[in-house]
Amino acid sequence: MIKDLITFHQSGDLGRTRAFYMDVLGFSLWKDQGKCLIFDAGGKGKAGFCEHFRTTARQDDCLTVVVESKDEVDRARERILMAGYACTPAEENETFGIYHFFTRDPDGLRVECQVFLT
């Protein structure tokens, strides 16, 4: 029986990673393993970041954060911009029935914030 799901990604600097995922995105720290940090996205899944993984994110890797409304997408985008990170414009994607934008974390991992519209 599956108890949980954690995706793991690389981190070149766990301090920067901690600041981005906790201070900017609002995740909580679930477990600090020294060389890895595992964050909880509000009980809906976990993302781990480790120093010993490959040193650059692949351009097609993506961590998607799903929120409840278009307003929350817009608020998340504003927080990320205020923290000094670039973002794509928020837009509706009719193919997938979502409203979303993309940014990159301190190590270059593509992060998407979206809401399902249908």
Backbone torsions as a table, in degrees:
resi	resn	phi	psi	omega
1	MET	NA	133.4	179.1
2	ILE	-78.1	129.4	179.3
3	LYS	-96.6	-35.5	-173.8
4	ASP	-161.4	174.4	176.6
5	LEU	-138.5	128.3	176.8
6	ILE	-129.3	129.8	170.9
7	THR	-101.1	139.2	-179.1
8	PHE	-112.2	142.4	-178.4
9	HIS	-138.4	169.0	-179.7
10	GLN	-85.0	155.9	172.5
11	SER	-140.5	127.3	174.4
12	GLY	-84.8	-16.0	-178.0
13	ASP	-155.8	102.4	-176.0
14	LEU	-63.2	-28.0	176.8
15	GLY	-65.1	-45.8	177.4
16	ARG	-65.4	-40.5	179.3
17	THR	-62.2	-45.5	178.8
18	ARG	-58.9	-46.2	-179.0
19	ALA	-62.1	-43.3	-178.7
20	PHE	-65.1	-51.4	-173.4
21	TYR	-75.8	-30.5	179.1
22	MET	-89.4	-53.3	-173.7
23	ASP	-76.7	-36.5	-176.4
24	VAL	-91.4	-48.9	-177.0
25	LEU	-90.8	-17.4	176.7
26	GLY	84.9	17.4	174.7
27	PHE	-71.2	159.5	172.6
28	SER	-108.6	151.5	177.8
29	LEU	-77.3	121.8	-179.7
30	TRP	-93.6	-40.7	-179.4
31	LYS	-154.7	132.3	174.2
32	ASP	-106.8	111.8	-178.5
33	GLN	-101.9	16.2	-179.3
34	GLY	86.3	-71.3	178.8
35	LYS	-92.1	-5.9	178.8
36	CYS	-137.1	142.7	171.6
37	LEU	-117.9	135.5	176.8
38	ILE	-117.7	123.3	-178.3
39	PHE	-105.5	146.6	177.6
40	ASP	-105.2	130.5	178.4
41	ALA	-97.0	62.1	175.5
42	GLY	67.8	34.2	179.1
43	GLY	76.9	7.7	-176.9
44	LYS	-105.1	1.8	-179.1
45	GLY	151.0	167.1	-177.3
46	LYS	-131.7	151.1	175.6
47	ALA	-130.0	128.8	179.3
48	GLY	-109.7	147.5	179.5
49	PHE	-132.6	128.5	-174.3
50	CYS	-126.3	145.2	178.7
51	GLU	-74.2	-23.6	-172.8
52	HIS	-93.0	6.0	176.3
53	PHE	-81.8	177.0	179.2
54	ARG	-52.0	156.8	-169.6
55	THR	-87.6	-11.6	176.8
56	THR	-135.4	143.4	177.0
57	ALA	-75.2	141.6	173.2
58	ARG	-71.2	146.1	-176.4
59	GLN	-61.1	-25.5	-177.3
60	ASP	-96.2	-2.8	174.4
61	ASP	-67.8	144.2	-178.8
62	CYS	-152.5	134.1	172.2
63	LEU	-109.1	120.6	-176.7
64	THR	-107.1	128.4	175.6
65	VAL	-104.8	123.1	-179.2
66	VAL	-102.5	128.6	179.6
67	VAL	-115.9	-178.6	-171.6
68	GLU	-89.2	-23.7	-173.0
69	SER	-151.4	164.9	175.0
70	LYS	-61.8	-37.8	177.7
71	ASP	-59.5	-39.4	178.7
72	GLU	-67.6	-35.9	174.7
73	VAL	-60.5	-47.4	-179.1
74	ASP	-63.7	-40.4	178.6
75	ARG	-66.0	-40.9	177.9
76	ALA	-62.2	-42.0	180.0
77	ARG	-62.5	-43.3	178.8
78	GLU	-62.5	-42.7	178.3
79	ARG	-60.5	-42.9	-178.5
80	ILE	-66.7	-42.9	177.3
81	LEU	-62.7	-42.3	179.9
82	MET	-63.7	-28.3	178.6
83	ALA	-81.3	-2.8	175.2
84	GLY	96.4	12.6	179.2
85	TYR	-100.5	144.6	177.2
86	ALA	-78.1	148.5	177.4
87	CYS	-137.5	151.3	168.9
88	THR	-75.1	161.9	173.4
89	PRO	-62.5	147.3	173.4
90	ALA	-76.7	135.8	-177.0
91	GLU	-153.6	159.5	174.5
92	GLU	-83.1	139.6	176.0
93	ASN	-116.8	102.7	-175.8
94	GLU	-66.1	-31.7	-179.1
95	THR	-58.4	-42.8	-176.5
96	PHE	-105.6	-2.4	179.6
97	GLY	64.7	44.4	-178.4
98	ILE	-131.6	162.7	169.4
99	TYR	-120.1	126.7	-169.9
100	HIS	-158.9	171.5	169.7
101	PHE	-151.1	167.9	178.4
102	PHE	-124.2	150.7	170.1
103	THR	-142.3	-176.8	174.7
104	ARG	-130.0	140.2	177.8
105	ASP	-77.5	178.5	-175.9
106	PRO	-58.9	-21.2	179.5
107	ASP	-100.8	6.4	177.3
108	GLY	92.6	1.2	177.3
109	LEU	-67.7	129.9	178.0
110	ARG	-71.5	129.7	178.7
111	VAL	-121.5	127.8	178.6
112	GLU	-111.5	140.1	171.2
113	CYS	-117.6	128.5	-175.0
114	GLN	-148.0	161.4	169.5
115	VAL	-129.4	138.0	174.1
116	PHE	-78.5	128.7	-178.0
117	LEU	-89.9	-19.0	-178.9
118	THR	-127.8	NA	NA
